[in-house]
Amino acid sequence: MDINTGETHHRGYFESEQHAQWRKHWVDMALMLRKEREQAEAEARRIGLHIDTHYQDPPLPPPPPGMSNPTLPPELTQLRHVPLGTRAYSGAACPQTGLWQCLAPEAEAQTRVLQEGETMPKYTAALPQQSSMWQWLVGTTPQAQSVEWKLINYG
């Protein structure tokens, strides 16, 4: 196991000739790393894995005397949200707290507030208004079905 300082860790992202001035190049590197992470997270979501969207990168280590850390742009410092319109399927972990719309045709725009990490629910269709006498006697129950949900607002 290797134990490194924050300074050594951050320098490791750059070629040796840039080590002394890594702070000068950090914003571009951090933006590239963020883009790579977002692509990996999108793939993980696609296969149903939960992504912690409250994660924030640790702060940069204190600069040596006479130097300063770069000012990070908002896209590197603000909490991230999955985009509105993100879709998730029943049984998967909810990727974002918010208002989700069931996309089953018979759901008639049914919505639910779901919490990040909660299991995306199945949809249970209501019984038709006109049941047969047999269905009424035996108490036919509606069947839950796996459906697709779409994020329509943050919560």
Phi, psi and chi 1 to 4 in degrees:
 res  aa     phi    psi   chi1   chi2   chi3   chi4
   1 MET       -  135.4  169.8  167.5   40.7      -
   2 ASP  -104.7  137.4  -67.8  -28.8      -      -
   3 ILE  -116.0  122.3  -61.5  176.3      -      -
   4 ASN  -123.7  156.3  -66.1  -44.5      -      -
   5 THR   -77.1  164.8   64.5      -      -      -
   6 GLY   -60.1  -36.8      -      -      -      -
   7 GLU   -60.2  -48.4 -174.6   81.2   18.3      -
   8 THR   -65.1  -40.8  -57.5      -      -      -
   9 HIS   -58.6  -50.2  170.7   79.2      -      -
  10 HIS   -67.2  -37.9  -73.9   81.2      -      -
  11 ARG   -60.2  -31.4  -79.1 -175.5 -169.6  158.1
  12 GLY   -61.7  -16.2      -      -      -      -
  13 TYR   -78.5   -8.9  -73.0  102.5      -      -
  14 PHE  -120.6  159.0  -59.5   93.7      -      -
  15 GLU   -64.2  155.2  -60.7  -65.6  -32.5      -
  16 SER   -57.6  -34.3   57.8      -      -      -
  17 GLU   -69.4  -14.1   60.9  -88.1    3.5      -
  18 GLN  -101.1   -3.3  -67.0  179.3  -43.9      -
  19 HIS   -54.9  -43.9  -78.7 -172.0      -      -
  20 ALA   -66.5  -28.6      -      -      -      -
  21 GLN  -115.8   29.6  -63.5  -66.3  -42.2      -
  22 TRP   -58.9  -33.0   69.2  -93.1      -      -
  23 ARG   -61.5  -34.2  -76.4  177.9  172.2   78.6
  24 LYS   -62.5  -29.2 -179.3  177.6  171.8 -176.8
  25 HIS  -106.0    1.1  -53.7  -74.0      -      -
  26 TRP   -63.4  -41.3 -179.0 -110.6      -      -
  27 VAL   -59.6  -46.0  170.8      -      -      -
  28 ASP   -62.4  -41.5  -69.7  -24.4      -      -
  29 MET   -64.8  -44.5  176.9   61.2   72.0      -
  30 ALA   -63.8  -37.9      -      -      -      -
  31 LEU   -65.0  -40.8  -71.3  169.2      -      -
  32 MET   -65.2  -43.5 -176.7 -167.8   71.8      -
  33 LEU   -64.0  -38.4  -66.3  170.5      -      -
  34 ARG   -62.4  -42.9  169.9   64.6   62.7   96.3
  35 LYS   -62.5  -43.4 -175.6  176.3  179.9  179.2
  36 GLU   -61.9  -42.6  -71.9  175.9    4.5      -
  37 ARG   -65.0  -41.7 -176.9  170.7   67.6 -144.0
  38 GLU   -61.7  -37.7  -73.0  172.2   -8.1      -
  39 GLN   -66.4  -43.2  -70.0  170.0  -14.2      -
  40 ALA   -65.2  -39.3      -      -      -      -
  41 GLU   -67.3  -37.7  -71.5  174.3   -7.0      -
  42 ALA   -61.3  -41.5      -      -      -      -
  43 GLU   -66.5  -41.2  177.0   60.0   21.2      -
  44 ALA   -63.3  -41.3      -      -      -      -
  45 ARG   -62.4  -40.1  -90.0 -169.6 -149.3   90.5
  46 ARG   -58.2  -33.5 -171.8 -173.1   68.0   72.4
  47 ILE   -95.4    9.1   61.2  172.0      -      -
  48 GLY    93.9   11.9      -      -      -      -
  49 LEU   -83.8  148.2  -62.8  176.7      -      -
  50 HIS   -83.1  136.2  169.2   69.2      -      -
  51 ILE  -117.3  128.8  -58.5  -62.7      -      -
  52 ASP   -77.3  103.7  178.5    5.9      -      -
  53 THR   -83.5    0.0   58.1      -      -      -
  54 HIS   -92.9   -1.7  -67.1   76.4      -      -
  55 TYR   -64.6  137.9  170.4   82.4      -      -
  56 GLN  -128.6  142.8  -71.4 -173.0  -68.4      -
  57 ASP   -61.8  146.3  -67.5  -39.0      -      -
  58 PRO   -66.5  157.7   20.5  -27.8      -      -
  59 PRO   -67.3  158.2   21.6  -28.8      -      -
  60 LEU   -68.5  150.9  -66.3  174.4      -      -
  61 PRO   -66.4  156.4   21.1  -28.7      -      -
  62 PRO   -59.2  140.1  -15.5   24.0      -      -
  63 PRO   -76.7  156.0   27.5  -32.7      -      -
  64 PRO   -65.8  162.4   -9.8   18.2      -      -
  65 PRO   -54.6  136.5  -22.9   31.4      -      -
  66 GLY    86.7   -5.7      -      -      -      -
  67 MET  -116.6  165.2  -65.0 -174.8   80.8      -
  68 SER  -138.1  155.8   62.2      -      -      -
  69 ASN   -78.9  151.4  -79.4  -26.6      -      -
  70 PRO   -68.9  155.5   25.3  -32.3      -      -
  71 THR   -81.1  122.2  -59.1      -      -      -
  72 LEU   -85.9  138.0  -60.3  177.2      -      -
  73 PRO   -70.1  158.8   23.5  -30.0      -      -
  74 PRO   -54.2  -35.1  -22.0   29.5      -      -
  75 GLU   -65.0  -13.4   58.8  -94.4   28.9      -
  76 LEU  -101.0  -10.4  -68.1  175.2      -      -
  77 THR  -116.0  -19.5   59.0      -      -      -
  78 GLN   -87.8  152.0  -66.1  174.5  -13.5      -
  79 LEU   -61.8  145.1  -71.9  177.5      -      -
  80 ARG   -95.5  150.8  -62.4  172.5  -63.6  133.5
  81 HIS  -123.4  149.6  -69.3  -72.1      -      -
  82 VAL   -72.1  151.9  -60.9      -      -      -
  83 PRO   -66.6  146.3   -8.6   16.3      -      -
  84 LEU   -58.2  144.0  -68.5  176.5      -      -
  85 GLY    95.4   -9.6      -      -      -      -
  86 THR   -57.1  141.4  -65.9      -      -      -
  87 ARG  -115.7  147.0  -65.3  175.1 -176.9 -138.3
  88 ALA  -144.1  153.5      -      -      -      -
  89 TYR  -106.7  153.4  -68.6   91.5      -      -
  90 SER   -50.4  136.9  -61.5      -      -      -
  91 GLY    94.7  -21.4      -      -      -      -
  92 ALA   -83.1  161.1      -      -      -      -
  93 ALA   -73.2  135.2      -      -      -      -
  94 CYS   -64.4  124.2  178.9      -      -      -
  95 PRO   -81.1  -11.8   27.2  -31.9      -      -
  96 GLN  -158.9  131.6  174.8   72.8   52.6      -
  97 THR   -64.4  132.2  -63.3      -      -      -
  98 GLY   166.1 -170.0      -      -      -      -
  99 LEU   -92.6  121.4 -176.2   63.5      -      -
 100 TRP  -113.7  140.0  -70.1   80.8      -      -
 101 GLN  -108.4  132.0  178.5 -178.9   10.7      -
 102 CYS   -75.1  131.0  179.3      -      -      -
 103 LEU   -98.4    9.1  -62.5 -180.0      -      -
 104 ALA   -65.5  132.5      -      -      -      -
 105 PRO   -54.3  -38.3  -19.8   27.8      -      -
 106 GLU   -81.1   -2.3   62.4  -84.3   10.3      -
 107 ALA   -78.1  -15.5      -      -      -      -
 108 GLU    50.4   54.4  -62.3  177.3    9.8      -
 109 ALA    61.3   33.7      -      -      -      -
 110 GLN   -63.3  135.3  176.8 -175.0   -2.7      -
 111 THR  -125.1  156.7   59.4      -      -      -
 112 ARG  -147.3  145.5  -72.2 -170.7   53.1 -175.1
 113 VAL   -86.6  124.0  174.1      -      -      -
 114 LEU  -123.1  147.6  -60.6  169.9      -      -
 115 GLN   -96.2  144.9  -60.0  -63.1  -46.0      -
 116 GLU   -54.5  132.7 -178.2  177.5  -25.0      -
 117 GLY    92.4  -20.3      -      -      -      -
 118 GLU   -65.7  149.3 -178.9  179.5  -13.0      -
 119 THR   -73.0  128.7  -59.2      -      -      -
 120 MET   -62.7  129.0  -61.7  -59.2  -70.7      -
 121 PRO   -78.0  162.2   28.3  -33.2      -      -
 122 LYS   -85.6  163.8  -68.1 -176.3  175.0 -173.7
 123 TYR  -103.7  132.2  170.8   70.4      -      -
 124 THR  -111.1  112.8  -57.2      -      -      -
 125 ALA   -71.9  143.2      -      -      -      -
 126 ALA   -71.4  151.7      -      -      -      -
 127 LEU   -67.5  145.9  -74.3  173.8      -      -
 128 PRO   -57.9  149.5  -14.1   21.4      -      -
 129 GLN   -61.1  -34.4  -66.2  -64.6  -21.9      -
 130 GLN  -108.0   93.7  -64.8 -174.9    3.0      -
 131 SER   -89.3  151.3  -59.6      -      -      -
 132 SER   -73.7  163.6   69.2      -      -      -
 133 MET   -59.3  -39.9  179.4   64.1   85.2      -
 134 TRP   -62.4  -45.9  175.4 -108.9      -      -
 135 GLN   -61.2  -39.7  -71.3  171.0  -41.0      -
 136 TRP   -65.2  -42.8 -177.8   77.2      -      -
 137 LEU   -67.4  -42.1  -73.1  171.7      -      -
 138 VAL   -87.9   -5.4  -63.1      -      -      -
 139 GLY    66.4   50.1      -      -      -      -
 140 THR   -55.5  131.7  -56.9      -      -      -
 141 THR  -107.5  148.7   57.1      -      -      -
 142 PRO   -66.4  151.0   17.5  -23.1      -      -
 143 GLN  -101.2  133.3  -62.5  -64.8  -47.5      -
 144 ALA   -76.0  139.3      -      -      -      -
 145 GLN  -130.4  146.4   58.2 -178.2  -33.9      -
 146 SER   -70.8  135.9  -68.3      -      -      -
 147 VAL  -139.5  171.3  -67.4      -      -      -
 148 GLU   -98.2  140.4 -173.2  175.2   25.6      -
 149 TRP  -118.3  149.4  -66.5   83.3      -      -
 150 LYS  -125.8  131.3  179.4  172.1   82.0  170.7
 151 LEU   -72.5  121.0  179.5   63.4      -      -
 152 ILE  -115.2  -12.2   59.1  173.5      -      -
 153 ASN  -163.2  149.0 -156.7  -11.1      -      -
 154 TYR   -81.4  151.2  -62.8  115.1      -      -
 155 GLY  -128.3      -      -      -      -      -
